[in-house]
Amino acid sequence: MMAIRVLLDHDVLEENILLLSLLMAGTGVHSLAYAFPKVNLLTTAVDPHINELYYVIPGMGNFGDRYYGTEAVAACNDSSNDEDDT
């Protein structure tokens, strides 16, 4: 939402802004519509929930990790911390 605020601060009309998204949670759609009611929103899907880590549920996991192929590395690093050192 900060990007929208920057555009508005540079005198872009709210109705001339289009937010394009692959996936959003319902809470994100509602928050955006409440804060910026004239901004146009286009998304491919709206999932119903977010979890405590703000991941969209059921969602696709962390998009950045999946896109850059770092999801498996993060999982390996997490499992190595669970090893018993005794």
PyMOL Python script that loads the backbone (N, CA, C, O; Angstrom):
from pymol import cmd

cmd.read_pdbstr("""\
ATOM      1  N   MET A   1       0.822  -1.184   0.000  1.00  0.00           N
ATOM      2  CA  MET A   1       0.000   0.000   0.000  1.00  0.00           C
ATOM      3  C   MET A   1       0.872   1.257   0.000  1.00  0.00           C
ATOM      4  O   MET A   1       0.406   2.349  -0.324  1.00  0.00           O
ATOM      5  N   MET A   2       2.135   1.087   0.366  1.00  0.00           N
ATOM      6  CA  MET A   2       3.037   2.232   0.358  1.00  0.00           C
ATOM      7  C   MET A   2       3.254   2.736  -1.067  1.00  0.00           C
ATOM      8  O   MET A   2       3.362   3.944  -1.282  1.00  0.00           O
ATOM      9  N   ALA A   3       3.319   1.833  -2.038  1.00  0.00           N
ATOM     10  CA  ALA A   3       3.498   2.254  -3.435  1.00  0.00           C
ATOM     11  C   ALA A   3       2.330   3.118  -3.896  1.00  0.00           C
ATOM     12  O   ALA A   3       2.523   4.090  -4.627  1.00  0.00           O
ATOM     13  N   ILE A   4       1.133   2.768  -3.476  1.00  0.00           N
ATOM     14  CA  ILE A   4      -0.039   3.581  -3.824  1.00  0.00           C
ATOM     15  C   ILE A   4       0.068   4.949  -3.176  1.00  0.00           C
ATOM     16  O   ILE A   4      -0.240   5.962  -3.804  1.00  0.00           O
ATOM     17  N   ARG A   5       0.502   4.986  -1.929  1.00  0.00           N
ATOM     18  CA  ARG A   5       0.665   6.259  -1.222  1.00  0.00           C
ATOM     19  C   ARG A   5       1.688   7.137  -1.945  1.00  0.00           C
ATOM     20  O   ARG A   5       1.477   8.344  -2.068  1.00  0.00           O
ATOM     21  N   VAL A   6       2.785   6.560  -2.422  1.00  0.00           N
ATOM     22  CA  VAL A   6       3.803   7.327  -3.153  1.00  0.00           C
ATOM     23  C   VAL A   6       3.207   7.908  -4.431  1.00  0.00           C
ATOM     24  O   VAL A   6       3.447   9.072  -4.752  1.00  0.00           O
ATOM     25  N   LEU A   7       2.436   7.110  -5.159  1.00  0.00           N
ATOM     26  CA  LEU A   7       1.795   7.618  -6.377  1.00  0.00           C
ATOM     27  C   LEU A   7       0.850   8.774  -6.064  1.00  0.00           C
ATOM     28  O   LEU A   7       0.842   9.783  -6.768  1.00  0.00           O
ATOM     29  N   LEU A   8       0.060   8.624  -5.014  1.00  0.00           N
ATOM     30  CA  LEU A   8      -0.860   9.701  -4.628  1.00  0.00           C
ATOM     31  C   LEU A   8      -0.099  10.957  -4.212  1.00  0.00           C
ATOM     32  O   LEU A   8      -0.525  12.073  -4.508  1.00  0.00           O
ATOM     33  N   ASP A   9       1.023  10.773  -3.529  1.00  0.00           N
ATOM     34  CA  ASP A   9       1.853  11.915  -3.126  1.00  0.00           C
ATOM     35  C   ASP A   9       2.456  12.641  -4.324  1.00  0.00           C
ATOM     36  O   ASP A   9       2.832  13.809  -4.223  1.00  0.00           O
ATOM     37  N   HIS A  10       2.548  11.944  -5.463  1.00  0.00           N
ATOM     38  CA  HIS A  10       3.052  12.555  -6.698  1.00  0.00           C
ATOM     39  C   HIS A  10       1.912  12.949  -7.632  1.00  0.00           C
ATOM     40  O   HIS A  10       2.085  13.032  -8.848  1.00  0.00           O
ATOM     41  N   ASP A  11       0.753  13.187  -7.043  1.00  0.00           N
ATOM     42  CA  ASP A  11      -0.418  13.732  -7.741  1.00  0.00           C
ATOM     43  C   ASP A  11      -1.031  12.812  -8.793  1.00  0.00           C
ATOM     44  O   ASP A  11      -1.710  13.282  -9.705  1.00  0.00           O
ATOM     45  N   VAL A  12      -0.797  11.503  -8.673  1.00  0.00           N
ATOM     46  CA  VAL A  12      -1.507  10.562  -9.538  1.00  0.00           C
ATOM     47  C   VAL A  12      -2.905  10.390  -8.954  1.00  0.00           C
ATOM     48  O   VAL A  12      -3.053  10.156  -7.754  1.00  0.00           O
ATOM     49  N   LEU A  13      -3.914  10.502  -9.782  1.00  0.00           N
ATOM     50  CA  LEU A  13      -5.283  10.337  -9.310  1.00  0.00           C
ATOM     51  C   LEU A  13      -5.530   8.880  -8.926  1.00  0.00           C
ATOM     52  O   LEU A  13      -5.087   7.958  -9.610  1.00  0.00           O
ATOM     53  N   GLU A  14      -6.241   8.695  -7.826  1.00  0.00           N
ATOM     54  CA  GLU A  14      -6.509   7.347  -7.329  1.00  0.00           C
ATOM     55  C   GLU A  14      -7.182   6.471  -8.385  1.00  0.00           C
ATOM     56  O   GLU A  14      -6.861   5.289  -8.507  1.00  0.00           O
ATOM     57  N   GLU A  15      -8.105   7.039  -9.138  1.00  0.00           N
ATOM     58  CA  GLU A  15      -8.811   6.251 -10.158  1.00  0.00           C
ATOM     59  C   GLU A  15      -7.926   5.895 -11.356  1.00  0.00           C
ATOM     60  O   GLU A  15      -8.331   5.092 -12.197  1.00  0.00           O
ATOM     61  N   ASN A  16      -6.724   6.478 -11.450  1.00  0.00           N
ATOM     62  CA  ASN A  16      -5.779   6.145 -12.521  1.00  0.00           C
ATOM     63  C   ASN A  16      -4.765   5.083 -12.097  1.00  0.00           C
ATOM     64  O   ASN A  16      -3.857   4.756 -12.862  1.00  0.00           O
ATOM     65  N   ILE A  17      -4.910   4.545 -10.892  1.00  0.00           N
ATOM     66  CA  ILE A  17      -3.985   3.538 -10.374  1.00  0.00           C
ATOM     67  C   ILE A  17      -4.616   2.160 -10.546  1.00  0.00           C
ATOM     68  O   ILE A  17      -5.784   1.952 -10.218  1.00  0.00           O
ATOM     69  N   LEU A  18      -3.827   1.227 -11.063  1.00  0.00           N
ATOM     70  CA  LEU A  18      -4.250  -0.166 -11.199  1.00  0.00           C
ATOM     71  C   LEU A  18      -3.270  -1.029 -10.419  1.00  0.00           C
ATOM     72  O   LEU A  18      -2.075  -1.036 -10.714  1.00  0.00           O
ATOM     73  N   LEU A  19      -3.768  -1.751  -9.433  1.00  0.00           N
ATOM     74  CA  LEU A  19      -2.949  -2.705  -8.696  1.00  0.00           C
ATOM     75  C   LEU A  19      -3.208  -4.077  -9.305  1.00  0.00           C
ATOM     76  O   LEU A  19      -4.343  -4.552  -9.324  1.00  0.00           O
ATOM     77  N   LEU A  20      -2.159  -4.705  -9.795  1.00  0.00           N
ATOM     78  CA  LEU A  20      -2.252  -6.005 -10.450  1.00  0.00           C
ATOM     79  C   LEU A  20      -1.586  -7.036  -9.555  1.00  0.00           C
ATOM     80  O   LEU A  20      -0.441  -6.850  -9.142  1.00  0.00           O
ATOM     81  N   SER A  21      -2.284  -8.118  -9.251  1.00  0.00           N
ATOM     82  CA  SER A  21      -1.791  -9.109  -8.302  1.00  0.00           C
ATOM     83  C   SER A  21      -2.084 -10.513  -8.801  1.00  0.00           C
ATOM     84  O   SER A  21      -3.112 -10.751  -9.436  1.00  0.00           O
ATOM     85  N   LEU A  22      -1.176 -11.447  -8.512  1.00  0.00           N
ATOM     86  CA  LEU A  22      -1.433 -12.846  -8.845  1.00  0.00           C
ATOM     87  C   LEU A  22      -2.398 -13.484  -7.855  1.00  0.00           C
ATOM     88  O   LEU A  22      -3.289 -14.235  -8.251  1.00  0.00           O
ATOM     89  N   LEU A  23      -2.225 -13.189  -6.571  1.00  0.00           N
ATOM     90  CA  LEU A  23      -3.011 -13.828  -5.532  1.00  0.00           C
ATOM     91  C   LEU A  23      -3.122 -12.886  -4.346  1.00  0.00           C
ATOM     92  O   LEU A  23      -2.137 -12.269  -3.940  1.00  0.00           O
ATOM     93  N   MET A  24      -4.308 -12.777  -3.799  1.00  0.00           N
ATOM     94  CA  MET A  24      -4.517 -11.942  -2.616  1.00  0.00           C
ATOM     95  C   MET A  24      -5.387 -12.692  -1.619  1.00  0.00           C
ATOM     96  O   MET A  24      -6.173 -13.566  -1.986  1.00  0.00           O
ATOM     97  N   ALA A  25      -5.229 -12.335  -0.364  1.00  0.00           N
ATOM     98  CA  ALA A  25      -6.146 -12.821   0.665  1.00  0.00           C
ATOM     99  C   ALA A  25      -7.334 -11.873   0.709  1.00  0.00           C
ATOM    100  O   ALA A  25      -7.223 -10.699   0.357  1.00  0.00           O
ATOM    101  N   GLY A  26      -8.454 -12.389   1.140  1.00  0.00           N
ATOM    102  CA  GLY A  26      -9.652 -11.559   1.256  1.00  0.00           C
ATOM    103  C   GLY A  26      -9.429 -10.341   2.129  1.00  0.00           C
ATOM    104  O   GLY A  26      -9.944  -9.262   1.838  1.00  0.00           O
ATOM    105  N   THR A  27      -8.656 -10.507   3.209  1.00  0.00           N
ATOM    106  CA  THR A  27      -8.383  -9.364   4.094  1.00  0.00           C
ATOM    107  C   THR A  27      -7.595  -8.284   3.371  1.00  0.00           C
ATOM    108  O   THR A  27      -7.795  -7.097   3.629  1.00  0.00           O
ATOM    109  N   GLY A  28      -6.702  -8.679   2.467  1.00  0.00           N
ATOM    110  CA  GLY A  28      -5.942  -7.701   1.697  1.00  0.00           C
ATOM    111  C   GLY A  28      -6.814  -6.923   0.734  1.00  0.00           C
ATOM    112  O   GLY A  28      -6.651  -5.714   0.569  1.00  0.00           O
ATOM    113  N   VAL A  29      -7.740  -7.621   0.101  1.00  0.00           N
ATOM    114  CA  VAL A  29      -8.681  -6.958  -0.810  1.00  0.00           C
ATOM    115  C   VAL A  29      -9.515  -5.939  -0.044  1.00  0.00           C
ATOM    116  O   VAL A  29      -9.688  -4.803  -0.487  1.00  0.00           O
ATOM    117  N   HIS A  30     -10.027  -6.356   1.109  1.00  0.00           N
ATOM    118  CA  HIS A  30     -10.865  -5.456   1.909  1.00  0.00           C
ATOM    119  C   HIS A  30     -10.068  -4.265   2.442  1.00  0.00           C
ATOM    120  O   HIS A  30     -10.567  -3.140   2.447  1.00  0.00           O
ATOM    121  N   SER A  31      -8.836  -4.507   2.889  1.00  0.00           N
ATOM    122  CA  SER A  31      -7.988  -3.421   3.395  1.00  0.00           C
ATOM    123  C   SER A  31      -7.684  -2.403   2.307  1.00  0.00           C
ATOM    124  O   SER A  31      -7.748  -1.195   2.534  1.00  0.00           O
ATOM    125  N   LEU A  32      -7.351  -2.906   1.122  1.00  0.00           N
ATOM    126  CA  LEU A  32      -7.052  -2.019  -0.001  1.00  0.00           C
ATOM    127  C   LEU A  32      -8.279  -1.208  -0.393  1.00  0.00           C
ATOM    128  O   LEU A  32      -8.185   0.001  -0.607  1.00  0.00           O
ATOM    129  N   ALA A  33      -9.423  -1.865  -0.487  1.00  0.00           N
ATOM    130  CA  ALA A  33     -10.659  -1.173  -0.880  1.00  0.00           C
ATOM    131  C   ALA A  33     -11.071  -0.133   0.159  1.00  0.00           C
ATOM    132  O   ALA A  33     -11.609   0.917  -0.193  1.00  0.00           O
ATOM    133  N   TYR A  34     -10.825  -0.417   1.426  1.00  0.00           N
ATOM    134  CA  TYR A  34     -11.164   0.531   2.487  1.00  0.00           C
ATOM    135  C   TYR A  34     -10.238   1.749   2.448  1.00  0.00           C
ATOM    136  O   TYR A  34     -10.692   2.888   2.557  1.00  0.00           O
ATOM    137  N   ALA A  35      -8.932   1.496   2.290  1.00  0.00           N
ATOM    138  CA  ALA A  35      -7.951   2.585   2.310  1.00  0.00           C
ATOM    139  C   ALA A  35      -7.967   3.406   1.026  1.00  0.00           C
ATOM    140  O   ALA A  35      -7.787   4.623   1.066  1.00  0.00           O
ATOM    141  N   PHE A  36      -8.180   2.755  -0.103  1.00  0.00           N
ATOM    142  CA  PHE A  36      -8.125   3.418  -1.405  1.00  0.00           C
ATOM    143  C   PHE A  36      -9.319   2.979  -2.256  1.00  0.00           C
ATOM    144  O   PHE A  36      -9.150   2.168  -3.166  1.00  0.00           O
ATOM    145  N   PRO A  37     -10.492   3.483  -1.989  1.00  0.00           N
ATOM    146  CA  PRO A  37     -11.706   2.981  -2.646  1.00  0.00           C
ATOM    147  C   PRO A  37     -11.764   3.191  -4.158  1.00  0.00           C
ATOM    148  O   PRO A  37     -12.527   2.503  -4.836  1.00  0.00           O
ATOM    149  N   LYS A  38     -10.982   4.117  -4.701  1.00  0.00           N
ATOM    150  CA  LYS A  38     -11.044   4.374  -6.143  1.00  0.00           C
ATOM    151  C   LYS A  38      -9.937   3.676  -6.931  1.00  0.00           C
ATOM    152  O   LYS A  38      -9.916   3.748  -8.159  1.00  0.00           O
ATOM    153  N   VAL A  39      -9.015   3.001  -6.239  1.00  0.00           N
ATOM    154  CA  VAL A  39      -7.951   2.268  -6.921  1.00  0.00           C
ATOM    155  C   VAL A  39      -8.555   1.029  -7.571  1.00  0.00           C
ATOM    156  O   VAL A  39      -9.348   0.316  -6.957  1.00  0.00           O
ATOM    157  N   ASN A  40      -8.171   0.783  -8.820  1.00  0.00           N
ATOM    158  CA  ASN A  40      -8.620  -0.408  -9.545  1.00  0.00           C
ATOM    159  C   ASN A  40      -7.755  -1.593  -9.132  1.00  0.00           C
ATOM    160  O   ASN A  40      -6.533  -1.474  -9.039  1.00  0.00           O
ATOM    161  N   LEU A  41      -8.381  -2.722  -8.887  1.00  0.00           N
ATOM    162  CA  LEU A  41      -7.681  -3.922  -8.443  1.00  0.00           C
ATOM    163  C   LEU A  41      -7.994  -5.063  -9.399  1.00  0.00           C
ATOM    164  O   LEU A  41      -9.157  -5.332  -9.701  1.00  0.00           O
ATOM    165  N   LEU A  42      -6.944  -5.734  -9.875  1.00  0.00           N
ATOM    166  CA  LEU A  42      -7.101  -6.894 -10.742  1.00  0.00           C
ATOM    167  C   LEU A  42      -6.239  -8.014 -10.173  1.00  0.00           C
ATOM    168  O   LEU A  42      -5.022  -7.868 -10.064  1.00  0.00           O
ATOM    169  N   THR A  43      -6.860  -9.124  -9.814  1.00  0.00           N
ATOM    170  CA  THR A  43      -6.133 -10.266  -9.273  1.00  0.00           C
ATOM    171  C   THR A  43      -6.653 -11.544  -9.913  1.00  0.00           C
ATOM    172  O   THR A  43      -7.799 -11.599 -10.359  1.00  0.00           O
ATOM    173  N   THR A  44      -5.814 -12.567  -9.959  1.00  0.00           N
ATOM    174  CA  THR A  44      -6.230 -13.826 -10.564  1.00  0.00           C
ATOM    175  C   THR A  44      -7.027 -14.684  -9.602  1.00  0.00           C
ATOM    176  O   THR A  44      -7.842 -15.502 -10.028  1.00  0.00           O
ATOM    177  N   ALA A  45      -6.798 -14.505  -8.293  1.00  0.00           N
ATOM    178  CA  ALA A  45      -7.505 -15.327  -7.305  1.00  0.00           C
ATOM    179  C   ALA A  45      -7.521 -14.631  -5.956  1.00  0.00           C
ATOM    180  O   ALA A  45      -6.628 -13.851  -5.625  1.00  0.00           O
ATOM    181  N   VAL A  46      -8.560 -14.933  -5.184  1.00  0.00           N
ATOM    182  CA  VAL A  46      -8.660 -14.436  -3.807  1.00  0.00           C
ATOM    183  C   VAL A  46      -8.846 -15.650  -2.909  1.00  0.00           C
ATOM    184  O   VAL A  46      -9.852 -16.355  -2.995  1.00  0.00           O
ATOM    185  N   ASP A  47      -7.864 -15.882  -2.046  1.00  0.00           N
ATOM    186  CA  ASP A  47      -7.969 -16.969  -1.072  1.00  0.00           C
ATOM    187  C   ASP A  47      -8.552 -16.415   0.221  1.00  0.00           C
ATOM    188  O   ASP A  47      -8.382 -15.234   0.523  1.00  0.00           O
ATOM    189  N   PRO A  48      -9.233 -17.256   0.981  1.00  0.00           N
ATOM    190  CA  PRO A  48     -10.038 -16.739   2.088  1.00  0.00           C
ATOM    191  C   PRO A  48      -9.287 -16.313   3.344  1.00  0.00           C
ATOM    192  O   PRO A  48      -9.812 -15.500   4.105  1.00  0.00           O
ATOM    193  N   HIS A  49      -8.088 -16.821   3.596  1.00  0.00           N
ATOM    194  CA  HIS A  49      -7.461 -16.575   4.898  1.00  0.00           C
ATOM    195  C   HIS A  49      -5.969 -16.285   4.769  1.00  0.00           C
ATOM    196  O   HIS A  49      -5.355 -16.541   3.733  1.00  0.00           O
ATOM    197  N   ILE A  50      -5.399 -15.741   5.853  1.00  0.00           N
ATOM    198  CA  ILE A  50      -3.952 -15.662   6.032  1.00  0.00           C
ATOM    199  C   ILE A  50      -3.633 -16.312   7.369  1.00  0.00           C
ATOM    200  O   ILE A  50      -4.466 -16.310   8.276  1.00  0.00           O
ATOM    201  N   ASN A  51      -2.422 -16.874   7.499  1.00  0.00           N
ATOM    202  CA  ASN A  51      -2.047 -17.484   8.767  1.00  0.00           C
ATOM    203  C   ASN A  51      -1.276 -16.492   9.619  1.00  0.00           C
ATOM    204  O   ASN A  51      -1.182 -15.315   9.273  1.00  0.00           O
ATOM    205  N   GLU A  52      -0.720 -16.963  10.736  1.00  0.00           N
ATOM    206  CA  GLU A  52      -0.016 -16.075  11.666  1.00  0.00           C
ATOM    207  C   GLU A  52       1.256 -15.475  11.072  1.00  0.00           C
ATOM    208  O   GLU A  52       1.763 -14.479  11.588  1.00  0.00           O
ATOM    209  N   LEU A  53       1.779 -16.067   9.994  1.00  0.00           N
ATOM    210  CA  LEU A  53       2.951 -15.526   9.298  1.00  0.00           C
ATOM    211  C   LEU A  53       2.554 -14.658   8.107  1.00  0.00           C
ATOM    212  O   LEU A  53       3.405 -14.242   7.321  1.00  0.00           O
ATOM    213  N   TYR A  54       1.261 -14.389   7.980  1.00  0.00           N
ATOM    214  CA  TYR A  54       0.688 -13.594   6.891  1.00  0.00           C
ATOM    215  C   TYR A  54       0.841 -14.259   5.531  1.00  0.00           C
ATOM    216  O   TYR A  54       0.887 -13.575   4.509  1.00  0.00           O
ATOM    217  N   TYR A  55       0.919 -15.586   5.508  1.00  0.00           N
ATOM    218  CA  TYR A  55       0.878 -16.328   4.253  1.00  0.00           C
ATOM    219  C   TYR A  55      -0.579 -16.539   3.882  1.00  0.00           C
ATOM    220  O   TYR A  55      -1.415 -16.802   4.746  1.00  0.00           O
ATOM    221  N   VAL A  56      -0.879 -16.425   2.606  1.00  0.00           N
ATOM    222  CA  VAL A  56      -2.235 -16.650   2.122  1.00  0.00           C
ATOM    223  C   VAL A  56      -2.538 -18.148   2.225  1.00  0.00           C
ATOM    224  O   VAL A  56      -1.735 -18.981   1.805  1.00  0.00           O
ATOM    225  N   ILE A  57      -3.703 -18.482   2.787  1.00  0.00           N
ATOM    226  CA  ILE A  57      -4.108 -19.871   2.982  1.00  0.00           C
ATOM    227  C   ILE A  57      -5.323 -20.163   2.099  1.00  0.00           C
ATOM    228  O   ILE A  57      -6.277 -19.389   2.166  1.00  0.00           O
ATOM    229  N   PRO A  58      -5.367 -21.208   1.283  1.00  0.00           N
ATOM    230  CA  PRO A  58      -4.338 -22.214   1.132  1.00  0.00           C
ATOM    231  C   PRO A  58      -3.122 -21.704   0.378  1.00  0.00           C
ATOM    232  O   PRO A  58      -2.016 -22.179   0.640  1.00  0.00           O
ATOM    233  N   GLY A  59      -3.267 -20.778  -0.529  1.00  0.00           N
ATOM    234  CA  GLY A  59      -2.140 -20.065  -1.127  1.00  0.00           C
ATOM    235  C   GLY A  59      -1.124 -20.922  -1.842  1.00  0.00           C
ATOM    236  O   GLY A  59      -1.386 -22.073  -2.189  1.00  0.00           O
ATOM    237  N   MET A  60       0.050 -20.334  -2.057  1.00  0.00           N
ATOM    238  CA  MET A  60       1.114 -21.020  -2.772  1.00  0.00           C
ATOM    239  C   MET A  60       2.422 -20.983  -2.000  1.00  0.00           C
ATOM    240  O   MET A  60       3.486 -21.204  -2.580  1.00  0.00           O
ATOM    241  N   GLY A  61       2.365 -20.709  -0.707  1.00  0.00           N
ATOM    242  CA  GLY A  61       3.586 -20.594   0.074  1.00  0.00           C
ATOM    243  C   GLY A  61       4.206 -19.222  -0.131  1.00  0.00           C
ATOM    244  O   GLY A  61       3.518 -18.267  -0.494  1.00  0.00           O
ATOM    245  N   ASN A  62       5.490 -19.130   0.101  1.00  0.00           N
ATOM    246  CA  ASN A  62       6.207 -17.873  -0.079  1.00  0.00           C
ATOM    247  C   ASN A  62       6.566 -17.731  -1.554  1.00  0.00           C
ATOM    248  O   ASN A  62       7.441 -18.438  -2.053  1.00  0.00           O
ATOM    249  N   PHE A  63       5.892 -16.819  -2.250  1.00  0.00           N
ATOM    250  CA  PHE A  63       6.089 -16.680  -3.695  1.00  0.00           C
ATOM    251  C   PHE A  63       7.550 -16.398  -4.035  1.00  0.00           C
ATOM    252  O   PHE A  63       8.075 -16.974  -4.988  1.00  0.00           O
ATOM    253  N   GLY A  64       8.211 -15.533  -3.288  1.00  0.00           N
ATOM    254  CA  GLY A  64       9.614 -15.212  -3.557  1.00  0.00           C
ATOM    255  C   GLY A  64      10.498 -16.443  -3.480  1.00  0.00           C
ATOM    256  O   GLY A  64      11.350 -16.650  -4.344  1.00  0.00           O
ATOM    257  N   ASP A  65      10.304 -17.263  -2.450  1.00  0.00           N
ATOM    258  CA  ASP A  65      11.078 -18.497  -2.322  1.00  0.00           C
ATOM    259  C   ASP A  65      10.808 -19.441  -3.482  1.00  0.00           C
ATOM    260  O   ASP A  65      11.733 -20.043  -4.027  1.00  0.00           O
ATOM    261  N   ARG A  66       9.558 -19.570  -3.855  1.00  0.00           N
ATOM    262  CA  ARG A  66       9.224 -20.478  -4.957  1.00  0.00           C
ATOM    263  C   ARG A  66       9.769 -19.953  -6.281  1.00  0.00           C
ATOM    264  O   ARG A  66      10.282 -20.729  -7.086  1.00  0.00           O
ATOM    265  N   TYR A  67       9.665 -18.652  -6.515  1.00  0.00           N
ATOM    266  CA  TYR A  67      10.106 -18.058  -7.778  1.00  0.00           C
ATOM    267  C   TYR A  67      11.620 -18.177  -7.946  1.00  0.00           C
ATOM    268  O   TYR A  67      12.107 -18.504  -9.028  1.00  0.00           O
ATOM    269  N   TYR A  68      12.365 -17.906  -6.857  1.00  0.00           N
ATOM    270  CA  TYR A  68      13.824 -17.923  -6.934  1.00  0.00           C
ATOM    271  C   TYR A  68      14.424 -19.281  -6.581  1.00  0.00           C
ATOM    272  O   TYR A  68      15.645 -19.437  -6.593  1.00  0.00           O
ATOM    273  N   GLY A  69      13.579 -20.268  -6.264  1.00  0.00           N
ATOM    274  CA  GLY A  69      14.077 -21.608  -5.970  1.00  0.00           C
ATOM    275  C   GLY A  69      14.780 -21.730  -4.639  1.00  0.00           C
ATOM    276  O   GLY A  69      15.610 -22.623  -4.471  1.00  0.00           O
ATOM    277  N   THR A  70      14.479 -20.869  -3.689  1.00  0.00           N
ATOM    278  CA  THR A  70      15.138 -20.908  -2.383  1.00  0.00           C
ATOM    279  C   THR A  70      14.296 -21.600  -1.326  1.00  0.00           C
ATOM    280  O   THR A  70      14.716 -21.680  -0.172  1.00  0.00           O
ATOM    281  N   GLU A  71      13.126 -22.100  -1.681  1.00  0.00           N
ATOM    282  CA  GLU A  71      12.239 -22.738  -0.708  1.00  0.00           C
ATOM    283  C   GLU A  71      12.890 -23.989  -0.114  1.00  0.00           C
ATOM    284  O   GLU A  71      12.825 -24.197   1.098  1.00  0.00           O
ATOM    285  N   ALA A  72      13.512 -24.819  -0.943  1.00  0.00           N
ATOM    286  CA  ALA A  72      14.146 -26.040  -0.456  1.00  0.00           C
ATOM    287  C   ALA A  72      15.327 -25.718   0.446  1.00  0.00           C
ATOM    288  O   ALA A  72      15.557 -26.415   1.434  1.00  0.00           O
ATOM    289  N   VAL A  73      16.078 -24.673   0.122  1.00  0.00           N
ATOM    290  CA  VAL A  73      17.215 -24.265   0.941  1.00  0.00           C
ATOM    291  C   VAL A  73      16.734 -23.831   2.313  1.00  0.00           C
ATOM    292  O   VAL A  73      17.333 -24.199   3.323  1.00  0.00           O
ATOM    293  N   ALA A  74      15.658 -23.052   2.365  1.00  0.00           N
ATOM    294  CA  ALA A  74      15.113 -22.601   3.643  1.00  0.00           C
ATOM    295  C   ALA A  74      14.645 -23.791   4.466  1.00  0.00           C
ATOM    296  O   ALA A  74      14.848 -23.812   5.680  1.00  0.00           O
ATOM    297  N   ALA A  75      14.024 -24.781   3.837  1.00  0.00           N
ATOM    298  CA  ALA A  75      13.553 -25.969   4.550  1.00  0.00           C
ATOM    299  C   ALA A  75      14.730 -26.767   5.095  1.00  0.00           C
ATOM    300  O   ALA A  75      14.653 -27.279   6.212  1.00  0.00           O
ATOM    301  N   CYS A  76      15.820 -26.888   4.334  1.00  0.00           N
ATOM    302  CA  CYS A  76      17.009 -27.600   4.802  1.00  0.00           C
ATOM    303  C   CYS A  76      17.635 -26.881   5.986  1.00  0.00           C
ATOM    304  O   CYS A  76      18.034 -27.518   6.961  1.00  0.00           O
ATOM    305  N   ASN A  77      17.724 -25.575   5.908  1.00  0.00           N
ATOM    306  CA  ASN A  77      18.290 -24.808   7.011  1.00  0.00           C
ATOM    307  C   ASN A  77      17.451 -24.942   8.266  1.00  0.00           C
ATOM    308  O   ASN A  77      18.000 -25.030   9.364  1.00  0.00           O
ATOM    309  N   ASP A  78      16.146 -24.959   8.131  1.00  0.00           N
ATOM    310  CA  ASP A  78      15.263 -25.106   9.283  1.00  0.00           C
ATOM    311  C   ASP A  78      15.422 -26.476   9.922  1.00  0.00           C
ATOM    312  O   ASP A  78      15.423 -26.580  11.149  1.00  0.00           O
ATOM    313  N   SER A  79      15.557 -27.531   9.123  1.00  0.00           N
ATOM    314  CA  SER A  79      15.664 -28.875   9.682  1.00  0.00           C
ATOM    315  C   SER A  79      17.007 -29.088  10.361  1.00  0.00           C
ATOM    316  O   SER A  79      17.086 -29.867  11.311  1.00  0.00           O
ATOM    317  N   SER A  80      18.068 -28.422   9.909  1.00  0.00           N
ATOM    318  CA  SER A  80      19.375 -28.582  10.543  1.00  0.00           C
ATOM    319  C   SER A  80      19.395 -27.957  11.928  1.00  0.00           C
ATOM    320  O   SER A  80      20.191 -28.368  12.772  1.00  0.00           O
ATOM    321  N   ASN A  81      18.549 -26.987  12.180  1.00  0.00           N
ATOM    322  CA  ASN A  81      18.472 -26.376  13.503  1.00  0.00           C
ATOM    323  C   ASN A  81      17.768 -27.281  14.500  1.00  0.00           C
ATOM    324  O   ASN A  81      17.896 -27.082  15.708  1.00  0.00           O
ATOM    325  N   ASP A  82      17.027 -28.272  14.017  1.00  0.00           N
ATOM    326  CA  ASP A  82      16.273 -29.159  14.890  1.00  0.00           C
ATOM    327  C   ASP A  82      17.087 -30.367  15.343  1.00  0.00           C
ATOM    328  O   ASP A  82      16.617 -31.150  16.169  1.00  0.00           O
ATOM    329  N   GLU A  83      18.306 -30.529  14.813  1.00  0.00           N
ATOM    330  CA  GLU A  83      19.110 -31.693  15.157  1.00  0.00           C
ATOM    331  C   GLU A  83      19.555 -31.619  16.605  1.00  0.00           C
ATOM    332  O   GLU A  83      19.792 -30.538  17.145  1.00  0.00           O
ATOM    333  N   ASP A  84      19.664 -32.787  17.224  1.00  0.00           N
ATOM    334  CA  ASP A  84      20.104 -32.880  18.610  1.00  0.00           C
ATOM    335  C   ASP A  84      21.623 -32.958  18.627  1.00  0.00           C
ATOM    336  O   ASP A  84      22.196 -33.804  17.942  1.00  0.00           O
ATOM    337  N   ASP A  85      22.290 -32.099  19.390  1.00  0.00           N
ATOM    338  CA  ASP A  85      23.751 -32.037  19.417  1.00  0.00           C
ATOM    339  C   ASP A  85      24.362 -32.981  20.435  1.00  0.00           C
ATOM    340  O   ASP A  85      25.567 -32.898  20.674  1.00  0.00           O
ATOM    341  N   THR A  86      23.599 -33.873  21.047  1.00  0.00           N
ATOM    342  CA  THR A  86      24.143 -34.749  22.084  1.00  0.00           C
ATOM    343  C   THR A  86      24.803 -35.963  21.521  1.00  0.00           C
ATOM    344  O   THR A  86      25.309 -36.796  22.274  1.00  0.00           O
TER     345      THR A  86
END
""", "prot")
cmd.dss("prot")
cmd.show_as("cartoon", "prot")
cmd.util.cbc("prot")
cmd.orient("prot")
